[in-house]
């Protein structure tokens, strides 16, 4: 099964994205916890693309394609904003951030823990993030 959604880079579209993921994955046998974790991970990457890569420019677009079979779910996110600089990324100390009351900065770490595989690439002017979640 494959479904695709295209939305403008406006944070109000995060609700639409979450609903799209929920509806698309309805036929997949997932626990409620796993489904909510996947929705959170996809939402986090989309929020980063909308807010950080595209500065909430509603003239820019984000594409989300969800493919799944009985073994794996693949979420491909693309945009034309500023690329995520994976080489400069440092895993935060989440416990220390909580202790300090620091908000933000842990989304990518959270996604890395939820998903089984996370890939970032750039093809021409298109940024691509692919999330993989295996179905047990």
N, C-alpha and C positions, 0 to 999 in steps of 0.2 A: 504494500500500500504506500502511495506517495501523495502528499498534500503540500501545497505551497501557499504562502501568504506574503503579500507585499504591503508595507505600511510606510507612511511618512515618518521621519525622525522627530516625532513629537512624543513626549513621555506619556501623554494621555492614551497612546496606542499600546502601552504595556498591558492594559486590561484586555484589549482585543487579542494580543499575543497569548496571554495566559489562557484565555477561553479557547483559542485555536488549538493550543497544545492539549488542553483537557478534552476537547471534542475529538481531536484526531486520535488520541490514545485510548479513547473509550473502549474499543474492541480488544485492547491488549490486556492480558491477565496480569495486572499489577496490584500490589497492595496499595492502600490509600497513602501510606507513608512514602513508598517509592514514587508514586505518581506525584505527590506534592514536592518531593525532592527534585524530580525532573523539571517540574514547572518552575521551581525556584531557580535552578541552574540556568535554564533557558532565559528566564526573566532577567537574571543578573547579566548575562552576556548581552542581551538586547538592550538593557538599560545602559550598559557601558558603551555600546555602539551609538545609541541615541544621544546620550549626555556627553560623553568624553570624545568620541570619534567624530561626531557630527554637530556638536554644540547645539543640539535640539533645533536644528535647521529643518523646518517642515518641507523645504524644497528638496531635501535629500531623502533617500529611501533605503529601507532595510528589507531584505528578503529572507524568509525562513522556509526551508523545505524540510519536511519530516518524512523519512522513509523507514519502514520497519517490515520485518518478517518474523518468523517464530523464534529467531535467535538473537537479533540485535535491532536496536532503534538508533537511527542516525539523524542528527539535527544539523543541518547546514545553514549557517547564517552568513549573509554577504552584505556588504555596503561599499561605499566609495569614499568614506571619511578617512580620518587619520588612522593609520595602522597601529595596532597594539604592538608595542615594542617588547616582545617576549624576552629578548636578550637582556633587557634592563630590569626585568621583573624579579623582585625578591619576595619570597614567601614571608608574610607577616607572622609575628608571634601573636596568635589570636588571643591567648590567655592574657598576655601583657596589654593588648589593646582593650580587652574587657576590663581589666584591672584599672586602667587609666581612664575608662569611660570614653574612649576614642570611638567615634562613629565613622563608618566607611573603611575602605581599604582592605576588606577581607573577602570580597566577592569572588575574585578569581581563585583564591585558595579554597573557598567553599565549592565552587564548580569543580575544581580538580579532585576534591574528595568525593563528590556525588557521582561524577561520571567515571566511566571505566577508561576512557581515552579522550584527550582533548588535543586538537591540532589547530595551529594558526598558520596561515600562509597568505601571500599576496600574489595576485596574478594580474599584471598590468596595473590598473588603478582600482582593482577590486580586492577588498580584504575578505578573507574567508576564515571562518571558525567552524570546525566540525567537531561535534560532541557525539560520543558513542556510549551507549548504555546497553549492556548485554542482558538478555532476558533469561532468567534462571529456570 
